[in-house]
Amino acid sequence: MKLVEIFENSEDLVSFSAGDVIFEEGGEGDLMYVVMSGEIRLSLRGDTIGVEYAGGIVGEMALLNSSERSATGTATKPTVLAPIDEESFFSLIRHQPEFALHVMNVLADRLRLANELLAS
């Protein structure tokens, strides 16, 4: 599944400049994002835990359980994002089941990286 294709005609795309903080660790999270173009650095306590490029997703953990953001997302170059709210998220899961698998894979990878970071 190519998330960029699903959202390419969205009227809700948002743009960020290099260095813009998209969301902060500990902040409120009611949106996740599909990276349409650009690059986002994900960090935990200031340490990089991942980078997402076009087609990737960020912010999914806070949306899933309505909790605080677990990481900070910062644009490292000009970046365009497609925001996904809770209603759209569940609609995607119902109509594009492979989307749910994609989110679970991303979560598993990020959890593994965070555990490695915390263990070191």
Z-matrix of the N, CA and C atoms (Angstrom, degrees):
N
C 1 1.436
C 2 1.526 1 109.33
N 3 1.300 2 116.17 1 135.17
C 4 1.460 3 121.13 2 179.05
C 5 1.520 4 108.35 3 -109.89
N 6 1.337 5 114.23 4 103.29
C 7 1.453 6 119.64 5 -177.17
C 8 1.521 7 112.83 6 -62.08
N 9 1.319 8 116.94 7 -34.27
C 10 1.471 9 120.05 8 -179.80
C 11 1.523 10 109.99 9 -58.97
N 12 1.339 11 117.29 10 -39.33
C 13 1.467 12 120.63 11 -179.92
C 14 1.525 13 111.59 12 -66.66
N 15 1.328 14 117.21 13 -36.32
C 16 1.464 15 120.56 14 -179.88
C 17 1.524 16 110.87 15 -63.81
N 18 1.335 17 116.86 16 -37.27
C 19 1.465 18 121.03 17 -173.28
C 20 1.526 19 114.38 18 -105.25
N 21 1.318 20 118.81 19 2.96
C 22 1.470 21 120.07 20 -173.28
C 23 1.521 22 113.97 21 -60.74
N 24 1.316 23 119.03 22 -25.58
C 25 1.468 24 121.11 23 179.84
C 26 1.527 25 112.89 24 -103.33
N 27 1.311 26 116.26 25 13.61
C 28 1.463 27 120.83 26 -179.84
C 29 1.521 28 110.48 27 -66.41
N 30 1.326 29 115.22 28 141.66
C 31 1.466 30 120.76 29 176.98
C 32 1.523 31 111.27 30 -88.67
N 33 1.339 32 117.33 31 -3.52
C 34 1.461 33 121.87 32 -174.63
C 35 1.528 34 114.04 33 -100.71
N 36 1.315 35 118.58 34 12.94
C 37 1.460 36 120.86 35 -177.81
C 38 1.529 37 109.99 36 -62.18
N 39 1.330 38 115.36 37 141.71
C 40 1.460 39 120.75 38 178.55
C 41 1.528 40 109.08 39 -123.23
N 42 1.329 41 115.91 40 144.50
C 43 1.467 42 121.92 41 -177.02
C 44 1.519 43 110.92 42 -111.59
N 45 1.318 44 114.97 43 144.78
C 46 1.459 45 122.39 44 177.88
C 47 1.522 46 108.97 45 -132.08
N 48 1.314 47 115.94 46 147.26
C 49 1.466 48 121.83 47 175.25
C 50 1.515 49 109.43 48 -90.87
N 51 1.327 50 116.12 49 160.84
C 52 1.469 51 120.42 50 175.59
C 53 1.520 52 109.18 51 -55.82
N 54 1.328 53 116.21 52 131.26
C 55 1.452 54 122.00 53 179.57
C 56 1.519 55 114.33 54 95.45
N 57 1.324 56 117.88 55 -14.08
C 58 1.470 57 120.39 56 178.92
C 59 1.527 58 110.00 57 -68.26
N 60 1.318 59 116.21 58 134.49
C 61 1.460 60 121.79 59 173.78
C 62 1.525 61 107.53 60 -86.60
N 63 1.315 62 116.41 61 123.35
C 64 1.460 63 122.24 62 -177.34
C 65 1.526 64 110.23 63 -86.67
N 66 1.317 65 115.66 64 -41.43
C 67 1.460 66 121.64 65 173.39
C 68 1.515 67 108.01 66 -154.30
N 69 1.351 68 115.18 67 155.96
C 70 1.462 69 120.36 68 -175.74
C 71 1.518 70 111.58 69 -118.82
N 72 1.313 71 114.88 70 143.28
C 73 1.456 72 122.41 71 174.25
C 74 1.528 73 108.81 72 -51.51
N 75 1.336 74 116.51 73 129.98
C 76 1.456 75 121.41 74 -179.27
C 77 1.524 76 113.81 75 89.07
N 78 1.323 77 116.75 76 -12.09
C 79 1.459 78 119.90 77 -180.00
C 80 1.517 79 112.06 78 -78.44
N 81 1.325 80 114.87 79 169.27
C 82 1.457 81 121.10 80 178.69
C 83 1.520 82 109.53 81 -72.91
N 84 1.323 83 116.83 82 141.27
C 85 1.453 84 119.95 83 -178.73
C 86 1.510 85 112.64 84 -130.01
N 87 1.335 86 116.70 85 111.71
C 88 1.457 87 119.75 86 176.68
C 89 1.526 88 111.63 87 -125.72
N 90 1.335 89 115.88 88 7.77
C 91 1.464 90 121.50 89 177.20
C 92 1.517 91 110.04 90 -137.34
N 93 1.310 92 115.30 91 148.59
C 94 1.454 93 121.27 92 164.07
C 95 1.523 94 105.63 93 -116.58
N 96 1.316 95 116.95 94 172.25
C 97 1.457 96 120.03 95 -174.79
C 98 1.523 97 111.13 96 -138.55
N 99 1.331 98 115.13 97 146.78
C 100 1.450 99 122.12 98 166.82
C 101 1.521 100 106.05 99 -100.55
N 102 1.328 101 116.74 100 129.82
C 103 1.459 102 120.98 101 177.83
C 104 1.529 103 107.44 102 -79.26
N 105 1.316 104 116.27 103 111.55
C 106 1.463 105 121.55 104 -179.70
C 107 1.527 106 110.84 105 -82.98
N 108 1.322 107 115.45 106 -38.89
C 109 1.466 108 121.54 107 175.75
C 110 1.521 109 107.13 108 -158.47
N 111 1.307 110 115.58 109 158.77
C 112 1.454 111 120.03 110 179.45
C 113 1.512 112 112.31 111 97.21
N 114 1.336 113 114.59 112 -151.74
C 115 1.463 114 119.99 113 -172.04
C 116 1.525 115 109.34 114 -157.45
N 117 1.332 116 116.40 115 136.83
C 118 1.459 117 121.98 116 178.84
C 119 1.520 118 109.43 117 -124.98
N 120 1.330 119 114.89 118 128.17
C 121 1.472 120 121.89 119 174.95
C 122 1.516 121 107.60 120 -91.78
N 123 1.328 122 116.08 121 127.96
C 124 1.461 123 121.74 122 175.54
C 125 1.511 124 107.71 123 -103.02
N 126 1.334 125 116.26 124 130.68
C 127 1.457 126 119.78 125 -178.03
C 128 1.522 127 110.67 126 -134.44
N 129 1.312 128 114.32 127 150.00
C 130 1.458 129 123.16 128 178.35
C 131 1.512 130 106.66 129 -127.08
N 132 1.336 131 115.98 130 118.33
C 133 1.471 132 121.01 131 -176.52
C 134 1.531 133 111.79 132 54.35
N 135 1.312 134 116.58 133 34.16
C 136 1.459 135 121.77 134 177.72
C 137 1.514 136 115.24 135 88.31
N 138 1.342 137 118.09 136 -11.99
C 139 1.462 138 121.67 137 179.86
C 140 1.527 139 110.24 138 -94.64
N 141 1.314 140 116.97 139 135.12
C 142 1.458 141 121.11 140 178.98
C 143 1.521 142 110.10 141 -67.03
N 144 1.342 143 114.76 142 129.05
C 145 1.461 144 119.58 143 175.99
C 146 1.527 145 111.28 144 -115.32
N 147 1.324 146 116.72 145 -3.16
C 148 1.455 147 119.19 146 177.77
C 149 1.511 148 111.59 147 171.63
N 150 1.314 149 113.95 148 165.81
C 151 1.458 150 122.01 149 175.15
C 152 1.519 151 106.41 150 -135.06
N 153 1.313 152 116.12 151 133.36
C 154 1.460 153 120.97 152 177.91
C 155 1.516 154 109.36 153 -113.79
N 156 1.326 155 114.49 154 138.65
C 157 1.462 156 123.05 155 -178.54
C 158 1.530 157 108.67 156 -116.23
N 159 1.324 158 116.85 157 -177.43
C 160 1.466 159 121.59 158 179.38
C 161 1.527 160 110.09 159 -50.02
N 162 1.332 161 114.70 160 130.99
C 163 1.455 162 121.31 161 -178.49
C 164 1.515 163 113.40 162 95.59
N 165 1.332 164 117.39 163 -13.03
C 166 1.454 165 121.69 164 179.53
C 167 1.519 166 111.23 165 -84.92
N 168 1.334 167 115.35 166 170.83
C 169 1.455 168 120.69 167 177.47
C 170 1.529 169 109.47 168 -124.91
N 171 1.326 170 115.09 169 151.46
C 172 1.467 171 122.00 170 176.49
C 173 1.522 172 108.75 171 -142.07
N 174 1.329 173 116.14 172 152.79
C 175 1.450 174 121.42 173 174.82
C 176 1.510 175 115.15 174 83.57
N 177 1.321 176 116.85 175 8.49
C 178 1.461 177 120.42 176 -173.93
C 179 1.524 178 114.10 177 -69.85
N 180 1.323 179 117.69 178 -31.06
C 181 1.465 180 119.63 179 -175.95
C 182 1.523 181 112.11 180 -64.08
N 183 1.308 182 117.74 181 -45.54
C 184 1.460 183 120.90 182 -178.80
C 185 1.526 184 110.99 183 -66.17
N 186 1.313 185 116.99 184 -34.10
C 187 1.466 186 120.40 185 179.25
C 188 1.526 187 110.55 186 -69.97
N 189 1.309 188 117.00 187 -37.90
C 190 1.460 189 120.95 188 -177.20
C 191 1.519 190 113.57 189 -63.30
N 192 1.317 191 117.35 190 -40.94
C 193 1.462 192 118.34 191 -176.16
C 194 1.528 193 113.12 192 -124.66
N 195 1.318 194 116.76 193 20.69
C 196 1.469 195 121.81 194 176.64
C 197 1.526 196 112.61 195 48.37
N 198 1.305 197 115.86 196 42.48
C 199 1.460 198 120.45 197 -179.67
C 200 1.526 199 110.12 198 -110.72
N 201 1.319 200 114.64 199 -178.92
C 202 1.458 201 119.93 200 176.25
C 203 1.526 202 110.06 201 -66.58
N 204 1.310 203 114.74 202 156.44
C 205 1.464 204 120.08 203 175.86
C 206 1.527 205 108.92 204 -62.77
N 207 1.310 206 116.51 205 135.98
C 208 1.464 207 121.13 206 -179.32
C 209 1.519 208 112.07 207 -92.39
N 210 1.328 209 117.33 208 -8.61
C 211 1.464 210 121.52 209 -178.41
C 212 1.520 211 108.67 210 -151.24
N 213 1.318 212 115.11 211 171.05
C 214 1.460 213 122.58 212 174.63
C 215 1.517 214 108.24 213 -105.52
N 216 1.318 215 116.75 214 136.80
C 217 1.460 216 122.29 215 176.37
C 218 1.514 217 109.71 216 -114.79
N 219 1.333 218 115.95 217 123.62
C 220 1.462 219 121.85 218 -176.65
C 221 1.523 220 109.60 219 -127.95
N 222 1.322 221 117.19 220 130.64
C 223 1.462 222 120.83 221 175.40
C 224 1.527 223 108.65 222 -69.56
N 225 1.316 224 117.25 223 129.44
C 226 1.460 225 120.46 224 178.92
C 227 1.523 226 112.11 225 -100.41
N 228 1.313 227 116.47 226 -7.75
C 229 1.467 228 124.05 227 174.27
C 230 1.521 229 106.05 228 -154.66
N 231 1.315 230 119.00 229 170.89
C 232 1.466 231 118.58 230 177.93
C 233 1.535 232 109.59 231 -52.94
N 234 1.323 233 115.48 232 129.62
C 235 1.462 234 121.05 233 -170.30
C 236 1.524 235 110.43 234 -136.09
N 237 1.331 236 115.78 235 140.92
C 238 1.463 237 122.14 236 175.35
C 239 1.525 238 107.35 237 -118.99
N 240 1.348 239 115.50 238 131.21
C 241 1.450 240 121.66 239 -177.47
C 242 1.523 241 111.01 240 -123.37
N 243 1.336 242 115.19 241 149.44
C 244 1.461 243 121.62 242 170.98
C 245 1.521 244 107.19 243 -106.60
N 246 1.333 245 118.25 244 112.57
C 247 1.460 246 120.28 245 179.69
C 248 1.529 247 111.32 246 -73.78
N 249 1.331 248 115.66 247 144.89
C 250 1.459 249 122.08 248 176.86
C 251 1.524 250 107.47 249 -128.42
N 252 1.326 251 116.23 250 119.24
C 253 1.459 252 119.97 251 176.37
C 254 1.530 253 109.46 252 -90.22
N 255 1.316 254 116.11 253 178.28
C 256 1.467 255 120.46 254 -174.96
C 257 1.536 256 112.22 255 -59.92
N 258 1.309 257 117.11 256 -43.60
C 259 1.472 258 120.82 257 -179.71
C 260 1.522 259 111.08 258 -61.56
N 261 1.325 260 116.79 259 -45.54
C 262 1.468 261 120.44 260 178.89
C 263 1.521 262 111.64 261 -65.87
N 264 1.334 263 115.65 262 -36.82
C 265 1.465 264 120.95 263 179.11
C 266 1.528 265 110.43 264 -59.27
N 267 1.342 266 116.56 265 -49.89
C 268 1.464 267 119.44 266 -178.51
C 269 1.522 268 111.89 267 -69.45
N 270 1.309 269 117.68 268 -30.72
C 271 1.456 270 120.98 269 174.73
C 272 1.533 271 110.34 270 -65.01
N 273 1.319 272 116.31 271 -42.76
C 274 1.469 273 120.07 272 176.96
C 275 1.524 274 111.37 273 -60.43
N 276 1.317 275 116.48 274 -42.46
C 277 1.471 276 119.96 275 179.77
C 278 1.526 277 110.31 276 -62.15
N 279 1.323 278 116.65 277 -42.24
C 280 1.472 279 120.15 278 -179.86
C 281 1.524 280 112.57 279 -67.32
N 282 1.315 281 117.01 280 -40.79
C 283 1.458 282 120.56 281 -173.36
C 284 1.527 283 114.49 282 -96.49
N 285 1.326 284 116.80 283 -17.50
C 286 1.468 285 122.01 284 179.98
C 287 1.533 286 107.67 285 -136.07
N 288 1.337 287 118.36 286 74.69
C 289 1.470 288 120.67 287 -175.50
C 290 1.530 289 113.86 288 -54.13
N 291 1.312 290 117.73 289 -28.26
C 292 1.470 291 119.50 290 178.73
C 293 1.528 292 111.34 291 -65.86
N 294 1.331 293 116.66 292 -21.25
C 295 1.453 294 120.56 293 175.53
C 296 1.534 295 110.20 294 -62.70
N 297 1.333 296 117.18 295 -42.88
C 298 1.471 297 121.13 296 178.49
C 299 1.527 298 110.53 297 -60.57
N 300 1.318 299 117.70 298 -42.00
C 301 1.469 300 120.93 299 177.97
C 302 1.521 301 110.95 300 -63.94
N 303 1.317 302 116.23 301 -39.61
C 304 1.465 303 120.42 302 178.33
C 305 1.528 304 110.40 303 -61.67
N 306 1.333 305 117.00 304 -45.95
C 307 1.462 306 121.28 305 179.76
C 308 1.530 307 110.09 306 -62.05
N 309 1.331 308 117.54 307 -42.77
C 310 1.472 309 120.15 308 179.80
C 311 1.520 310 111.68 309 -63.24
N 312 1.320 311 117.37 310 -39.48
C 313 1.468 312 120.42 311 177.59
C 314 1.520 313 111.39 312 -64.28
N 315 1.321 314 116.46 313 -42.32
C 316 1.465 315 120.53 314 178.33
C 317 1.521 316 109.80 315 -62.51
N 318 1.331 317 116.97 316 -45.77
C 319 1.464 318 120.95 317 179.35
C 320 1.523 319 111.90 318 -60.38
N 321 1.315 320 116.78 319 -43.63
C 322 1.470 321 120.45 320 179.87
C 323 1.521 322 110.66 321 -62.28
N 324 1.327 323 117.37 322 -43.74
C 325 1.470 324 121.09 323 179.04
C 326 1.522 325 111.16 324 -62.91
N 327 1.323 326 117.24 325 -43.54
C 328 1.463 327 120.73 326 -178.43
C 329 1.520 328 111.49 327 -68.95
N 330 1.317 329 117.13 328 -37.49
C 331 1.462 330 120.43 329 177.61
C 332 1.530 331 110.50 330 -64.08
N 333 1.310 332 115.64 331 -42.44
C 334 1.468 333 120.44 332 178.01
C 335 1.532 334 110.70 333 -60.33
N 336 1.322 335 116.88 334 -46.04
C 337 1.467 336 120.65 335 179.03
C 338 1.520 337 112.19 336 -64.09
N 339 1.335 338 116.50 337 -41.93
C 340 1.473 339 119.55 338 179.71
C 341 1.533 340 110.36 339 -64.05
N 342 1.321 341 116.84 340 -40.81
C 343 1.481 342 120.00 341 177.90
C 344 1.518 343 111.02 342 -62.31
N 345 1.328 344 117.28 343 -41.34
C 346 1.470 345 120.83 344 178.46
C 347 1.530 346 110.29 345 -63.55
N 348 1.328 347 116.25 346 -42.14
C 349 1.456 348 120.93 347 179.35
C 350 1.519 349 111.08 348 -63.80
N 351 1.314 350 117.40 349 -43.88
C 352 1.458 351 121.07 350 -179.33
C 353 1.522 352 112.19 351 -69.18
N 354 1.333 353 117.34 352 -29.34
C 355 1.452 354 121.43 353 -178.77
C 356 1.529 355 112.27 354 -77.35
N 357 1.316 356 117.13 355 -21.53
C 358 1.477 357 119.80 356 -177.11
C 359 1.505 358 112.83 357 -89.55
